[in-house]
C-alpha cells in the first residue's frame, strides 16, 4: 500500500519533474485569519487556493455545518484548479492536515487515484526551505477545466459514508470514533454547536492523537499503538465523526495509513443534533 502522504522533499522532486502535480492549498481556520489572506502572503509556487466553505462543502442544513458538496459542483471547482484524473494532486493546509484531509477524502471518494497530502503542510514546506510565492493566483480554467482526455468528473462514490442511523449502529456494534477534543466529547465545553455531548456509544479519539506537535502524522506503528486500545482492530467496523465532518477525515486518513478502512459520518455532530429526538450522551469516556 502506497502512503497517502508526501514529504516536502518529495513534493520538490515532483515539481522539478516533467509531470508536476496540481497543488491545492486548503488553509482554513474557524477562528481566522481567512485562508485567502494567508495564501496571498505566501504559498507553494503554482498552488491554487480552495475554500472549505464554498468548494468543499454545501451550505449548512440538516446535514450539518459542512455537508458534502454536490458532486457536479465539486468537480467543476476541481477542474477550475486544473485537476485531471491523470495528474497527481497534492493537497495541504497550514500544518496538521485537519482541513487538507477533507480535500483528500473528497477527491479519493469521487474517483481520483493520485491524491497525496503534504505531511506537515505549508509550515513543513517553509521549514524545509521550499520556495514561496506571494499574491493571489487567478483560476486558470473555466468549469470545463484543461483540455484533456482524462477530465475529473466526480461520477463515482467510492468511500463509505454513514448516515445517522448507520452511525448509531456502528457505535453499538463496532467502533464509532469522535475526533473532537475530549472536552467537547464529554460535553464540558461546546464552542460551536448548540448542544454539547456525544453520540451514545461513541469513543473519544481526538484528531490530535494522530500527529506530532508540528502537525506531521505519526508512523504506522505509533498510530496502531494509539488506536488499538480504542478497539480499532482488524475485523471491526469503524466509523468516524467530528463537529461538522471535516476533522473526521483526518482520522480516516490516519487509519488509512495503517490499513483500516474507516467510514465517515459526514453530517457528524452538527447533523446528529439537528434532530432533537436523537439521544445525546455526556461525560468522559469510561
C-alpha positions in Angstrom: 0.0 0.0 0.0 1.5 3.3 -1.0 1.3 6.1 1.5 -1.2 8.9 1.0 1.4 11.3 2.5 4.1 13.2 0.8 7.1 14.9 2.3 8.3 18.4 1.3 11.4 16.9 -0.4 9.2 14.5 -2.4 7.0 17.4 -3.4 10.0 19.4 -4.6 11.1 16.4 -6.7 7.7 16.2 -8.3 7.7 20.0 -9.0 11.1 19.6 -10.7 9.9 16.7 -12.8 8.4 16.6 -16.3 5.0 16.0 -14.8 4.5 18.4 -11.9 1.4 17.9 -9.7 -1.6 20.1 -9.2 -1.1 21.8 -5.8 -4.2 22.7 -3.8 -3.9 24.9 -0.7 -6.8 24.4 1.7 -5.8 26.6 4.6 -8.8 27.5 6.8 -9.5 28.2 10.5 -12.7 28.6 12.3 -11.1 31.5 14.2 -9.2 33.1 11.3 -7.3 34.7 9.7 -9.1 34.0 6.4 -7.4 31.4 4.2 -7.2 33.6 1.1 -5.3 36.2 3.2 -2.8 33.6 4.3 -2.5 32.3 0.7 -1.7 35.7 -0.6 1.0 36.2 2.0 2.8 33.1 0.9 2.2 29.7 -0.8 3.9 27.0 -2.7 4.6 28.3 -6.2 1.8 27.5 -8.7 -0.6 26.4 -6.0 -4.3 27.2 -6.2 -6.5 28.0 -3.2 -9.5 26.0 -2.2 -12.2 27.4 0.1 -13.6 24.9 2.6 -16.9 26.6 2.9 -17.6 27.1 -0.8 -15.5 24.5 -2.7 -15.5 21.5 -0.2 -19.0 21.8 1.3 -22.6 22.7 0.5 -24.4 25.4 2.6 -25.3 24.3 6.1 -28.5 22.4 6.5 -29.8 19.3 8.4 -26.7 17.6 7.0 -24.6 19.7 9.4 -22.4 22.7 9.2 -20.3 21.4 6.3 -22.4 19.0 4.2 -20.6 17.1 1.5 -20.7 19.2 -1.7 -22.8 18.4 -4.7 -20.6 16.2 -6.8 -21.0 18.1 -10.0 -20.3 21.4 -8.3 -17.3 19.9 -6.5 -15.9 18.5 -9.8 -16.3 21.9 -11.5 -14.3 23.5 -8.7 -11.5 21.0 -9.1 -11.4 21.4 -12.8 -11.1 25.1 -12.4 -7.9 24.4 -10.5 -6.6 22.1 -13.2 -7.4 18.8 -11.6 -7.4 15.9 -14.1 -7.5 12.1 -13.4 -4.1 11.5 -14.9 -2.2 14.2 -12.9 -1.1 13.8 -9.3 -2.8 16.2 -6.8 -1.1 17.4 -3.7 -3.3 19.0 -1.0 -2.1 20.9 2.0 -3.2 23.2 4.8 -1.2 25.1 7.4 0.3 22.1 9.2 -1.8 19.3 10.6 -3.9 18.2 7.6 -7.2 18.5 9.6 -8.6 20.6 6.7 -6.5 19.2 3.8 -7.7 15.7 4.6 -11.2 16.9 3.6 -9.9 17.6 0.0 -8.0 14.3 0.0 -11.2 12.4 1.1 -13.5 14.1 -1.5 -11.1 13.6 -4.4 -10.5 10.0 -3.4 -14.2 9.4 -2.9 -15.0 10.7 -6.3 -12.5 8.7 -8.3 -9.1 10.3 -8.2 -6.4 7.7 -7.5 -3.4 10.0 -7.2 -4.0 12.3 -4.3 -1.3 13.0 -1.7 -1.4 15.1 1.5 1.7 17.2 2.3 2.8 15.9 5.7 3.2 18.9 8.0 1.6 21.3 5.5 2.8 24.7 4.5 4.7 25.0 7.7 6.8 21.9 6.9 7.4 23.3 3.3 8.8 26.5 4.7 10.9 24.7 7.3 12.4 22.6 4.6 13.4 25.7 2.7 10.9 25.4 -0.1 10.3 28.4 -2.4 7.4 30.6 -1.5 5.3 32.7 -3.9 3.1 35.6 -2.8 -0.1 37.2 -4.2 -3.4 35.8 -5.3 -3.3 33.2 -8.1 -6.3 33.6 -10.5 -8.1 30.5 -11.6 -6.5 29.0 -14.7 -9.6 27.4 -16.2 -13.4 27.7 -16.5 -15.7 24.9 -15.3 -14.7 22.7 -18.2 -11.1 22.6 -17.0 -8.0 22.0 -19.1 -8.2 20.2 -22.4 -7.5 16.5 -21.5 -8.7 13.0 -22.3 -9.0 12.4 -18.5 -11.2 15.1 -17.0 -12.2 15.0 -13.4 -16.0 14.4 -13.2 -16.8 13.0 -9.7 -19.1 10.4 -11.3 -18.3 7.8 -8.7 -18.7 7.5 -4.9 -16.1 5.0 -3.6 -15.6 5.6 0.1 -18.0 4.6 2.9 -20.3 7.2 4.2 -22.6 6.8 7.2 -26.0 8.4 7.8 -27.3 8.9 11.4 -28.9 5.5 11.6 -25.7 3.8 10.4 -23.6 5.9 12.8 -25.7 4.7 15.7 -25.4 1.1 14.6 -21.6 1.4 14.3 -21.5 3.0 17.8 -23.4 -0.1 19.1 -21.9 -2.9 17.1 -18.5 -1.6 16.0 -16.3 1.4 16.9 -17.5 4.9 16.3 -14.7 7.4 16.9 -15.3 11.0 17.9 -12.5 13.1 16.6 -13.3 16.2 18.6 -11.4 17.2 21.7 -12.1 15.2 24.8 -13.8 18.2 26.5 -16.3 18.5 23.6 -16.9 14.8 23.7 -17.7 14.9 27.4 -20.0 17.9 26.9 -17.8 20.1 29.2 -17.5 22.8 26.5 -19.1 23.4 23.2 -17.8 26.4 21.4 -19.6 25.9 18.0 -22.7 23.8 18.2 -25.9 24.5 20.2 -25.9 21.1 22.0 -23.0 19.6 23.9 -22.1 15.9 24.3 -21.5 13.0 22.0 -23.3 10.1 20.2 -24.1 7.4 22.7 -21.6 4.6 22.5 -19.0 6.7 20.6 -15.3 6.5 21.7 -13.3 9.7 22.2 -10.3 9.8 19.8 -9.2 13.5 19.3 -7.7 14.1 15.9 -4.5 15.4 17.6 -3.7 11.9 18.8 -2.6 11.1 15.2 0.1 13.7 14.7 3.0 15.2 16.5 3.4 18.8 17.7 4.5 20.0 14.3 1.4 18.6 12.6 3.1 15.6 11.0 1.4 12.2 11.1 2.8 9.6 13.5 4.2 6.5 11.9 2.2 3.3 11.3 3.4 1.6 14.5 2.6 4.6 16.7 -0.8 5.0 15.1 -1.6 1.4 15.7 -0.5 1.6 19.3 -2.8 4.6 19.8 -5.9 3.3 18.1 -5.8 -0.4 19.1 -6.8 0.2 22.7 -9.9 2.0 21.4 -11.0 -1.2 19.7 -9.7 -0.3 16.2 -8.5 -3.8 15.3 -8.8 -5.9 12.2 -12.3 -7.2 11.6 -14.1 -4.4 13.5 -16.3 -1.9 11.6 -15.0 1.6 12.3 -16.7 4.9 11.7 -15.5 8.5 12.4 -17.3 11.8 13.1 -16.3 15.2 14.4 -18.2 18.5 14.7 -19.0 19.0 11.0 -17.4 16.2 9.1 -14.1 18.0 8.3 -11.7 17.0 11.1 -13.0 13.4 11.0 -11.5 13.0 7.5 -8.1 13.5 9.2 -8.7 10.4 11.3 -10.0 8.5 8.3 -6.7 9.4 6.7 -4.7 8.3 9.7 -6.4 5.0 9.8 -5.8 4.5 6.0 -2.1 4.8 6.8 -2.4 1.6 9.0 -4.7 -0.2 6.5 -8.0 0.4 8.3 -10.9 1.4 6.0 -13.0 3.7 8.3 -16.3 5.1 7.2 -17.2 8.8 7.6 -20.3 10.1 9.3 -20.3 13.1 7.1 -23.1 15.1 8.9 -21.2 14.5 12.2 -22.3 16.1 15.5 -23.8 19.2 13.9 -26.0 16.9 11.8 -26.8 14.5 14.6 -28.2 17.2 16.9 -30.4 18.7 14.1 -33.0 16.1 15.1 -34.0 16.7 18.7 -35.2 13.1 19.1 -31.7 11.7 18.7 -30.1 10.8 22.1 -27.2 12.7 23.5 -24.6 11.4 25.9 -22.3 13.4 28.2 -19.4 12.7 30.5 -15.9 11.4 29.8 -15.2 8.0 28.2 -15.3 5.2 30.7 
